[in-house]
């Protein structure tokens, strides 16, 4: 399965934020939209990712003033990206090795979407379920002459 297929299953809704916005605004968007990450865009270019991990780090570092911090102060700069033609196994390895639960999917400088570890797990389950159904169907419809030869 390719990353592009995972995006097709997931959908391509993107949530973005500007680097100068407050961390409090980012948390509000993440909460309202029920998402674990925001892509940070500055002048039409992706400059970073903000996930709950970065938010928690900023809360810890900023103390009582964390809400006034900017997204730019907390974001992961230049995050690792995936390409749409990347195989799922390679994507999983990359996410685990880089400890990134969210990966932007880029195609020649264009952001296509964000794939989360949850999206990958869901795609694996769907793929296994499909294969399981196909195998069961194959066994159920086993040719009669094959049974006679054994």
Secondary structure as GFF3:
##gff-version 3
##sequence-region A 1 150
A	DSSP	alpha_helix	3	10	.	.	.	ID=ss1
A	DSSP	beta_strand	16	18	.	.	.	ID=ss2
A	DSSP	alpha_helix	23	33	.	.	.	ID=ss3
A	DSSP	beta_strand	37	42	.	.	.	ID=ss4
A	DSSP	beta_strand	45	51	.	.	.	ID=ss5
A	DSSP	alpha_helix	52	62	.	.	.	ID=ss6
A	DSSP	three_ten_helix	63	68	.	.	.	ID=ss7
A	DSSP	alpha_helix	71	74	.	.	.	ID=ss8
A	DSSP	beta_strand	76	77	.	.	.	ID=ss9
A	DSSP	beta_strand	81	82	.	.	.	ID=ss10
A	DSSP	alpha_helix	88	98	.	.	.	ID=ss11
A	DSSP	beta_strand	102	107	.	.	.	ID=ss12
A	DSSP	beta_strand	110	116	.	.	.	ID=ss13
A	DSSP	alpha_helix	117	140	.	.	.	ID=ss14
A	DSSP	alpha_helix	144	149	.	.	.	ID=ss15
###
